[in-house]
Amino acid sequence: MNVVGAFVDMDVVGTLMNLTGENEEVIRLYLCLIACLPVALFHRFFLLCRSPTLQHLYFFATGLGMLVFFLGWEVLHIVVPALLGFALLHAFQPSFYLSAVMFIFPFAHFIWGCYTDGSDSYRLGWMAPGCINIQALFALTMDLADGRLPVEKRNADQKKLALNKPPSLIPYLGYKFNPLTSLIGPLINFHEYENFILGSHLNGFDYKQFSLAGRSTIAAIICVVESVLSLAFMFVGNIFLPSSFLLTDEYMEYSLPSRIVVVSVLFFLNFGKYLSVWKMLEAASCICTLGYSGTDKNGPKFELCRQVYIWELLSAKQLTIFSTNFNCATHRFTKRYIFKRLAFLGSKDLSLLISVIYLAIWHGVHFGYVWTFVLCEFFEMGVELQYAPVLQNLTGIRSVSDLPLPLRVPVHVLCTLYVYMGLGYGYIGMTYLQSEHVLLVAGRVYFFLHIICLPLFFLHRFLPASLRARPQAAVEKKAA
């Protein structure tokens, strides 16, 4: 039982547990997410573009309070590594070795926590904010190391995010414990947080003008509605299709195509879980303008803290498009600080493999994460990236819009079905976690995607170089 139940009457938490069937941790997390809305609203009206120190202290106090309510004494697993990280940043010069230490020690602590937890199912606990703590400490250290590079040697991300000196204690605490990012993400870089505190992210835009204030309010309302609808969709859907159904003999009475469809439907039901929490936090970031990311011809945008692009996901024709529009902050972090930093290996496949192994372990020490990220995502997306140039070279068609009009609709439908089936199959691991359950469900659809992808993945290297080359490179080679 959470030792800080006095913050909220336990009758309220208990009632919500009975109504929803969820455990105490989930209820407390959702209450914290809802509380982020008034926290952001207060900041918007009384602190935005005012004293940086007051803003830092406000985010530190509210964030720490929510973490205590959510985790109880387990909050020490977040506070102690954060303070140790601050001490290391000020005790040593930014370097490769310090970056390695700042990556390894919170990561090892996280793995130890997952291992000692001993749960066979997904548990929030301190590991949920612990994931974000790992990313924040490593990103901050790498940004400081990038600040020591000559400007001409920095890439676009490094020029934007590099830091010249470590933050002092109060800004650091405000950044690390900001409730809009510290509970379950999304990760933002310290430079982005600092711009928000100083108001420089608005680029001189008057935050009181309706064009910004009105748009942010509308965006926040839309996010809240999406969050509530996603949560309702998940609860209602799980009544009719619980994940345990795929482990029953009744499921095996369905035909193979029907079983594959059920796996895909179950993915979208579980997708509602992520969507509901991310959209609630996105709403809070819109309210206080933390999520403001500039203005285009359509007006102000609020995408810095956006974790998911719903329409892009539902209309995706490639699994690679889905991955870049789902859990966006983690995708950006992995690309910036893992994948790109491994360029010295000279192999994109090896860099990608190491990146997905990191993602699997970062989520937890269950086999299901290895299934999703290493055994499925790596091979599925690897095949897409390998054979996109092959198809373009064979057909001369770069996208579905290049097809004759009568073929566009059926090809669109086939591509969408392919994506949905690939997602459902890959996320079997995220749904069941335990190896015996993951392999049982995957076996019940005859490991169909591995049977398709694995031969293609390994046969690609035996194709003629002219087919494997990207079209632009092929044209240049031919011209030469």
N, C-alpha and C positions, 0 to 999 in steps of 0.2 A: 504494500500500500504506500502511496506517495506521502511522505512525511510532512508535506506542506499543504495538506488538504484544507487548512484553515483559510487559505486565500480565496477559495470558493467553497460554498456549502457543499459537503459531500453528497447531500441529498440531490443536488442538481446534477452532479457528475453521475451518481448512481442511477438517477432517473433516465438520463440520456443513454447510459449503458444498457438499461433494460429496453428502452425504446428502439435502439439501433442494433443491439446485439454486438456492439464493438467493445473492445477492452478499454481500460481506463486510460492507457497511454494515448490511444487514438482520439478519445474524447478530449483529453487535455490539449492535445496538439491542435485540434480544430478550434477549441476555445481560444487558444493563443493566436491562431490565424485570424479569427474574427476580431480579436482585440487589436490586431494590427491596423484595422480600419480607423478606429478613433485615435490611435497613436499617430497615424499619418495625418489625420484631419487636424489634430491639435498642432502638429508641426507646421502644417500648411498655413494656418491662420495666425500663429503666434511666434514661430521661430524661423520660418523660411527667409533666407537672405539676411538674417540677423546675426547675433554674436556666435561665431564658430564654436567657442568654448561651451556655451550653453547648449548648442545643438549636439556636440559630442557627448556631453554629460547626459543629455536627455535620451539619446539613443542607447548609451551604455546602461542607464538605470532601467529603462523600459525593457531592453533586451535581456538584461540579467534577470530582472523580475520574472519575465515570461519563461526563461530557461529554468529558473528555480521552481516555478509552478509546474512546468512540464516534467522536469527530471528529478526534483527533490535533491537529495545529497549527491546524486550522480552528476550534478552540474559541475562538480570538481573535475570530472574528466574533460570538461571544456575549458574551465578557468585555468587550471594548472598548466596545461600545454600552451595556452595563450600567453601566460605570463613568462613561462620559460622561453617561448619564441621571442618575446620582446627583449628579454635579457640577452639572448644570443645575438639578436640583430644589432644591439648596441655594444656588445663585447667584442665582436669580430668584424673585420672588413668583409663586405659582400664578395663572394668568390664561388667557384664551382664547389669547393669542399663544404662551405657553409650551406649552399643550396642543397647539397646531398644530405647533410645532417637534418636540415629543416624539412626535407621530404621523408627521410627514413624514420626519424623518431616519432612523429605523429602517426605515420602509417603503421609502424610496428605496434604502437599503442592501440590503434584501431583494430588491427588484426587480433591482437591479444584479447581485446574486448569481445570481438565476435566469437572467438574460440571459447573463451571462458563462459560466455552466455549459454552455450550449449543448446540453444533453441533449434528445433527442426523446422520452424516456420519463420517468416519475416517478423522481426520485432523492432520497433522504433528505438526506444531507449536513447542513451547518449550517443549511440553510433550514428543516428540520423544527422544531428548537428556536427558530429565528429567528422563526417565525410566532408562537410563544407570547411571545417577547420583545417583539414589536410590541404585542401586546394588553396585556401586563403594564405596560409603560412608560406607555402611553396611559391605561389604567384608573387607574393610580396618580396620574398628573397630574390627571385629571379628578376623582378623589375628593378631592384636595387643593383643587382649585378649588371644588368643592361645599362644602367645609368653610368657605369664606369667605362663603357665602350665609347670609342670615338663616334660622333654623330653620323659620319659617312659610312660607318660599318653596321649601322642599325637598320633593321627592316622596318616596314610601315608600322607594325604593332609595337615594336620596341621604341620607335620615335614618339609614339603616342602615349605609351604607358610607363616608360622608364622613369625611375626616381633617382634623385641625386643624393638624398640622405634618408635615413630611417625616420619614421614619424615619432614624435614625442609621445609620452604615455597617454594623455587624454585623447588626442586624435586616434591613436591606436586602439584604445578601448572602445571608442565610439564606432570605429570601423568593424572591429571584431565582434561586437555584441549588438550591432544594429539588428533589431528584430525582423526587419523586412528582408534580411539576407542571412542571418545566422541560424534560424530555426531549421530550415531545410533548403536553403538557397533562395534565389540564385546567387552565384558568386559574381561580385563586381570587383574590379581592381581598385586599389587604394587611390590611384590617380582619379578614377571616375567618382569615387566617394568624396574625395577632396573637392573636386569641381562642383559637386552637388552642394556641399556645405558652404562653399564660398559664393555660390550662385553663378559661377562662371559658365556652368553648363547651359544656362539660358541664353548665353551670347547676347546679352543686352536686352533680351525679350522681357517685357513687363509681365511678370507672372500674374498680375491682377487683371490684365486685359481679358475680355471674354474669350478671345480667340485661343488663349492658352488655358485660362481657368475653366472656361466652359467645356473645351475639348477634353481636358483632363478629367472633369467630373463625368462627362458622358462615357469616356473610355473606362473609367472605374465602374460605373453602373453596369456597362456591358460585361465586364469581367466578372462582377459579382453574380449576374444572371447566369453566365456560362458556368460558373463554379457551382451554383446551386443546382442547375439542370444536370450537370455532369454527375453530381453526387446522387441526385434522385435516379438518374439513369442507371448508375451502378447498383444502387440498393434494389431497385425493382428488377433489374436484370438478373441479379444474383439469386433472387427468389425463384425465378423460372429456370435459371441455368447456373447452379452452383458449381464451383470448380471441381468439387468431389464427384460430380456426375461422370466426368471422363474416366474415372477410376472404376466405374461400375460395369457389371456385365450387360446392363441395359444399353449402354453406349455402344458396345460391340455388336449389337443387333442392327445398327445403322449400316448403310452401305459405305464404302470407302470415301466417295465424294462427299457424302453427308457428314462423315466424321471430320473431314478436313474443314468443311464449312463451320461445324460446331467449334473447332479449335480457333478459327478466325474470329467468330462471334465472341468467344470468351476473351480474346485479346482486347476487343473494343470495350467489353464490360470492365475489365481491369484498367484500361486506359482512362476510364472516367475517374478512377481514384487519383491518378496523377494530375489530371486536368483540374479537378476540384480544388486541390491545395495550391497548385501553381497559379491558377487564375485569381484566387483570393489574395495572394501576395502581390500579384501584378496589379490588382485593383488598388491596393494600398500604395504601391510605388507610383501609380498614376496620380493619386490624390496629392501626394507631397512633391511631385515632379521628379522624384528620384529616377523614374523610368523615362524621363524626357530625353529624346535622342535626336533632336533637331526638327527642322521644318522643311517640308517639300511643297510641291504645288497644291497638295491637298490639305495643307495646314500642319499643325504640330503633330509629331509622332511620339509614341511612348513605347519604345521597343528595347531599351537597355535591360530591363528586368523581365522581358517576355521569355518564357520558357517553352512555349509551344505555339505554333501557327496552325490553327485548327483546319482551315480550308486547304492549306497547302498539304496537310497530312492526308485528309480525306480524298484529295484529288491527285495524290502522288502517283506517278507512273513508273517510278524507280525506287528501290529501297534506299539508295544513297540520298535521294531527295527527302525521304522520311527522316533519316537519321540527322540531317542538318536542321530540321524543323521541330525536333522533339528533344526535350532536355537541352535546350540551346546553349545554356551557360556551360554545362559540362562538355558539350561538343567543342565550344570555343576554347575552353581551358585545355582540353586534350590536344587540340590542334596546335595551339600556341606554345604550350609548355612541354609537351611530350613528343608529338609527331614531328613537328618542325625541328626540334632540338636534336632529333636523331638522324638528321640529314647526313651527318658524317659517316653513317653506316653504308651509304651508297646504294641502298635498296629500299624502295618504297614499300614493298611487301613486308620486309622485316620490320620496318618502322611501324607499319600498320599493325602487324602482329603484336609487337611489344605494347602498342597503344591499347589494343583491345584486351590484352592480358592485364594491363593496369586497370582498365575499366571493370573487368570481372572481379579482381581482388578488392578494388575500391568500393564495390557494392557490398561485399561480404565474403565469407569463406564457405559458401555453399556451392555445390556442384552446379546448381541451376544457373548461376551467373556465368560460370565457365561455358555452359551449354549455349547461353544466349549470345555472349560476346565473342568467344573464341571459336566455338564449334559451328556457330551459325552465322553471326554477323560478319566475321572475317571472310568466310568462304562465299557467302551470298553476295556481299558487296564486292569482294574481289573478282568474282565472275562478271558482275556488271561492268566494273571498270576495265576488265580485260577485253570483254567482247563488244563493248560499245564501238571502239575503232574498227573492229572486224566487220561488224554489220554495216557501218558507214562506208567502209571501203568496198564491200560487196555490193551494196545497193545504191550508194550515193545519197542515201536519205539520212539526214541528221536528226530529225524530230518527226513526231506524228503529224505535225502540221504540213510536212512536205509530201505526205501521202496523197493520192487521189482522193477526192471528197467521199466517194462511196466506201472507202476503206477506213476512214478516220474513226468513225464511231465503233465498229467492231474491234479495231486495234486498241482504242482507248479502253474499251470494256475488258479486253484480254489483259492489258497491262495493269489495270486496276485490280483485277482478280488475282494476278500474279503477286502484286504487292501485298494484298490482304492475306493471301495464303502464306507468303513468306514471313509476314509479321506474326501471324498466329503460330506458325511452326517454331519460329525463333524464340518467341516469348513464352513457350511452354516452360522454359527454365525459370523465368521470373515468376511464373505462377506457382510452381510446385517446389522448387528449390532442392528437395531431396533427390538424390540420384535414382533411387528405385522408382519414384513416381514419375520423374522426368523421362526416364528411358521406357517406362511402361506406356505412357501416353504417346511418346514419339513412335514407339513400336506399333502402336495401334493404328497409326497412319503410315506404317511401313517405311519410316525414315525417308519419305518420298523426296524431300528437298535435298537431302544429302546424296541420294542416289543420282539426282540430276546434276548437282553442283560440283561434287568432288571430281568426277571424271573430267568435266569441262575445265575445272581449275588447273589440273595437272597436265591436261592435253594442250593447253594454250601455248606453252613454250615450244611445242613441236609444229605450230602453224608457220607458214612462210612469213618472213619478216615484213614483206610488203603488206600483208594483211594485218599484222599486229601493230604496224606503225600508225600513229595518229594521222588523220587525213592531211593536215597542214604539212606535216613532216614528209609524207609521201609525195605531195605535190612538189615540194622544194627539191626532194631527191630526184624526182623525174625531170624537173626543169634543169637541174645541174647535169 
